[in-house]
Amino acid sequence: MRISIIIKSIIKKVKIQHLFLLVIFICMSCGEKNKNTTSEKNQYDLEEKIIVELALTVLENDQFELYYKTRKEENYTSEKRVTYEVVGSKKKQTLQFVLDQGIYPYSIRLDFGRNQKQGEILVHELIMRYNQGTHVFDSQEIQKYFVPNKYVNFDFDTMTARTIVVDGKYDPYLASHNISKFVNRLILY
């Protein structure tokens, strides 16, 4: 009789443990579904959009901006701008500027921040993406299609930007010429 009670008690404990493990498994599975859904949603949010990625090393906190024009005659304006808060680091980081759906830039301007103590910025890569298409600008293309303004000394051989203050003013950037051919190739990819 006593053995029978012990066996029943063990069976109850095993059932409870199995039930507990089953509940944990179900909860973990639900969490995985949510992660995938979020990832798929983020991927969906980037479809049909031009993305400009700038991989660089920036030592000081700053705010970088990408301005764009959709026609040659336009000016760069704050309405056609994407900002990115940069946390200074000795490590390479990638800034991702995502343009709204249906925006196809004629030219872009990469602003190297507002922090006058920024100093040297090392540009590792400049990439444009659209859906599955990707274009990585090599240093020759950057030199051919982008022009630094007077507030930045840009060495195209080392891909290094040194920001400077001129007459008490500071607004360092690289402005592109017409980059429509790259955008068109990405769209038609």
C-alpha positions in Angstrom: 0.0 0.0 0.0 2.7 2.4 1.0 4.6 1.7 -2.2 1.5 2.5 -4.2 1.2 5.9 -2.6 4.9 6.6 -3.3 4.5 5.7 -6.9 1.4 7.9 -7.3 3.3 10.8 -5.7 6.2 10.3 -8.1 3.8 10.2 -11.1 2.2 13.5 -10.0 5.6 15.1 -9.7 6.7 13.9 -13.1 3.4 15.1 -14.7 3.8 18.5 -13.0 7.4 18.8 -14.3 6.4 17.8 -17.8 3.6 20.3 -17.7 6.0 23.0 -16.5 8.5 22.2 -19.2 5.7 22.2 -21.8 4.6 25.7 -20.7 8.1 27.0 -20.8 8.6 25.5 -24.3 5.3 27.1 -25.5 6.3 30.5 -24.1 9.7 30.3 -25.7 8.2 29.4 -29.1 5.8 32.4 -28.9 8.8 34.6 -28.2 10.6 33.3 -31.2 7.6 33.9 -33.4 7.5 37.5 -32.2 11.2 38.0 -33.0 10.8 36.7 -36.5 7.7 38.8 -37.1 9.6 41.9 -35.9 12.5 41.1 -38.1 10.2 40.5 -41.1 8.4 43.8 -40.3 11.7 45.7 -40.2 12.8 44.1 -43.5 9.4 45.0 -44.9 9.8 48.6 -43.7 13.0 49.0 -45.8 11.5 47.6 -49.0 11.2 50.0 -51.9 13.4 52.6 -50.1 16.8 54.0 -51.0 19.2 53.4 -48.1 22.5 55.2 -47.8 25.0 53.6 -45.4 28.1 55.3 -44.2 30.6 53.1 -42.4 33.0 55.2 -40.4 35.0 55.8 -37.3 33.9 58.9 -35.4 35.6 59.6 -32.0 33.1 62.2 -30.6 29.3 62.2 -30.1 27.7 64.1 -32.9 24.7 64.4 -35.2 25.3 63.5 -38.9 22.8 64.3 -41.6 22.1 63.3 -45.1 20.4 65.9 -47.3 19.0 65.0 -50.7 17.7 66.7 -53.9 15.4 64.9 -56.3 16.0 67.4 -59.1 19.1 69.4 -60.2 17.3 72.8 -59.7 16.5 72.2 -56.0 18.4 73.4 -53.0 19.2 71.2 -50.0 16.6 71.9 -47.3 15.8 70.7 -43.8 12.6 69.1 -45.2 14.7 66.8 -47.3 17.0 65.6 -44.6 17.6 62.4 -42.6 19.6 62.7 -39.3 21.5 60.1 -37.3 22.8 60.5 -33.7 26.3 59.2 -33.5 27.9 57.9 -30.4 31.7 58.5 -30.5 33.8 55.4 -30.6 37.2 54.1 -31.7 35.3 51.2 -33.4 33.9 51.3 -36.9 30.1 52.0 -37.0 27.6 52.1 -39.8 25.1 54.9 -40.1 22.0 54.1 -42.0 20.0 56.9 -43.7 16.7 55.6 -45.0 14.8 57.7 -47.4 11.0 57.6 -47.6 9.5 55.3 -50.2 9.3 56.9 -53.6 12.3 59.3 -53.0 15.0 58.8 -55.6 17.8 61.3 -55.1 19.4 63.2 -57.9 22.2 64.2 -55.5 23.0 63.8 -51.8 25.0 65.8 -49.2 26.7 64.0 -46.3 27.1 66.4 -43.4 29.8 65.5 -40.9 28.1 66.8 -37.8 27.9 69.8 -35.6 30.6 69.1 -33.0 33.5 71.5 -33.8 35.8 69.3 -31.7 35.1 66.3 -33.9 38.5 66.3 -35.6 39.4 63.4 -37.9 36.7 61.0 -39.3 37.7 57.8 -41.1 35.3 56.8 -43.9 35.4 53.0 -44.4 32.5 52.6 -46.9 29.8 54.5 -48.6 27.0 52.2 -49.8 23.6 52.7 -51.5 20.9 50.0 -51.3 17.5 49.5 -52.8 15.7 46.2 -52.1 18.3 43.5 -53.2 20.5 45.9 -55.1 23.7 47.3 -53.6 26.3 49.7 -54.9 29.5 50.2 -52.9 31.3 53.4 -53.9 35.0 52.9 -54.3 37.4 55.7 -53.5 37.7 56.7 -57.1 33.9 57.1 -57.4 33.8 59.1 -54.2 36.5 61.4 -55.6 34.7 61.7 -58.9 31.2 62.2 -57.6 31.6 64.0 -54.3 33.0 67.4 -53.5 34.1 68.5 -50.0 33.2 72.1 -48.9 35.6 74.5 -47.2 34.8 73.2 -43.7 36.3 69.8 -44.4 39.7 68.7 -45.7 39.0 65.3 -47.3 41.9 63.0 -48.3 40.5 60.7 -50.9 43.6 58.4 -50.8 43.1 57.6 -47.1 39.4 58.4 -47.0 39.9 60.6 -44.0 37.9 63.8 -43.3 39.3 66.5 -41.0 36.6 69.0 -40.1 37.7 72.6 -39.6 36.2 76.0 -38.4 36.6 78.8 -41.0 35.9 82.4 -39.9 34.0 81.2 -36.8 31.7 79.0 -39.0 31.4 75.2 -39.1 29.4 73.1 -41.6 31.5 70.3 -43.0 30.1 68.1 -45.8 30.6 66.2 -49.0 28.1 67.0 -51.7 27.6 64.8 -54.6 27.2 65.5 -58.3 24.4 63.8 -60.2 24.2 60.2 -58.8 21.0 59.3 -60.7 22.8 56.6 -62.7 23.6 54.7 -59.5 20.0 55.1 -58.2 18.6 53.9 -61.5 20.9 50.8 -61.6 19.7 49.9 -58.1 16.0 50.3 -59.0 16.4 48.2 -62.1 18.4 45.5 -60.4 
